[in-house]
Amino acid sequence: MRGAVADRVDVGKTGTAKFVDALQLIDLRGDGPLRIGIPSDVVRGRTQPLAQKWSMAIFDHPAGADGIIYPSRLSVAQVAPSMWGGWC
């Protein structure tokens, strides 16, 4: 799986989060989902069950990503990072 490495995430109006260590995030922006076989309705869909199944599959993957980064469903100009484990 390809991912994006982040050391700083813009969290919009509330500020910026800075991390001591770089995060390995699976990038679900642009053609990211297509490259790893995720259906387009998982990232842009209104219903959550299929997206939650994919999230668990990425979480359980041996690559050991720290989370995902995906486009906001409500605003294409915004991104939404989601981290797991010790980052939460």
PLY file of the C-alpha trace (Angstrom):
ply
format ascii 1.0
element vertex 88
property float x
property float y
property float z
element edge 87
property int vertex1
property int vertex2
end_header
0.00 0.00 0.00
1.23 3.49 -0.79
0.88 6.15 1.81
1.59 9.77 2.51
4.03 10.69 5.23
2.89 13.63 7.33
4.66 15.58 10.03
2.12 18.38 10.13
-1.61 18.35 9.46
-3.67 21.48 8.91
-6.79 21.06 11.02
-8.60 24.06 9.58
-10.04 26.76 11.79
-8.82 25.14 15.00
-5.12 25.24 14.10
-2.33 22.89 13.14
-1.32 19.62 14.78
2.40 18.90 14.80
3.69 15.37 15.38
7.00 14.36 16.92
7.30 11.41 14.54
6.18 11.27 10.90
2.90 9.46 10.31
2.42 6.80 7.66
-1.04 7.60 6.27
-2.77 5.71 3.47
-3.69 8.41 0.96
-7.30 8.08 -0.22
-7.29 11.40 -2.06
-7.27 11.69 -5.84
-6.71 8.30 -7.47
-5.46 6.72 -4.21
-8.55 4.53 -3.70
-8.49 3.35 -7.32
-4.80 2.37 -7.05
-5.50 0.04 -4.13
-8.87 -1.25 -5.35
-11.26 0.69 -3.12
-14.64 1.48 -4.76
-15.28 5.22 -5.20
-18.43 5.14 -3.06
-16.35 4.13 -0.03
-14.61 7.52 0.11
-17.46 9.73 -1.14
-20.49 7.74 0.06
-23.04 8.85 2.63
-23.39 5.43 4.24
-20.69 4.26 6.62
-20.74 0.41 6.78
-18.65 -0.22 3.64
-16.20 2.56 4.55
-15.84 1.08 8.05
-15.05 -2.35 6.60
-12.32 -0.85 4.40
-10.99 1.16 7.32
-10.65 -2.04 9.38
-8.97 -3.82 6.44
-6.40 -1.01 6.19
-5.96 -1.01 9.98
-5.35 -4.79 9.99
-2.98 -4.71 6.99
0.58 -5.83 7.79
1.97 -2.54 6.38
1.04 -1.04 9.73
-0.18 2.39 8.61
-0.92 4.95 11.31
-4.17 5.96 9.64
-5.75 7.34 6.50
-6.13 10.73 4.87
-9.17 11.26 2.67
-11.18 14.07 1.06
-13.98 15.54 3.11
-17.36 14.36 1.85
-18.79 17.82 2.51
-16.03 19.99 1.01
-13.70 18.83 -1.77
-11.17 21.49 -0.74
-10.78 19.95 2.74
-9.06 16.74 3.82
-9.80 14.56 6.80
-6.99 12.64 8.50
-7.88 9.70 10.72
-5.24 8.11 12.94
-5.29 4.87 14.94
-3.48 3.40 17.90
-1.10 5.49 19.96
-1.87 8.62 17.91
-5.47 8.89 19.08
0 1
1 2
2 3
3 4
4 5
5 6
6 7
7 8
8 9
9 10
10 11
11 12
12 13
13 14
14 15
15 16
16 17
17 18
18 19
19 20
20 21
21 22
22 23
23 24
24 25
25 26
26 27
27 28
28 29
29 30
30 31
31 32
32 33
33 34
34 35
35 36
36 37
37 38
38 39
39 40
40 41
41 42
42 43
43 44
44 45
45 46
46 47
47 48
48 49
49 50
50 51
51 52
52 53
53 54
54 55
55 56
56 57
57 58
58 59
59 60
60 61
61 62
62 63
63 64
64 65
65 66
66 67
67 68
68 69
69 70
70 71
71 72
72 73
73 74
74 75
75 76
76 77
77 78
78 79
79 80
80 81
81 82
82 83
83 84
84 85
85 86
86 87
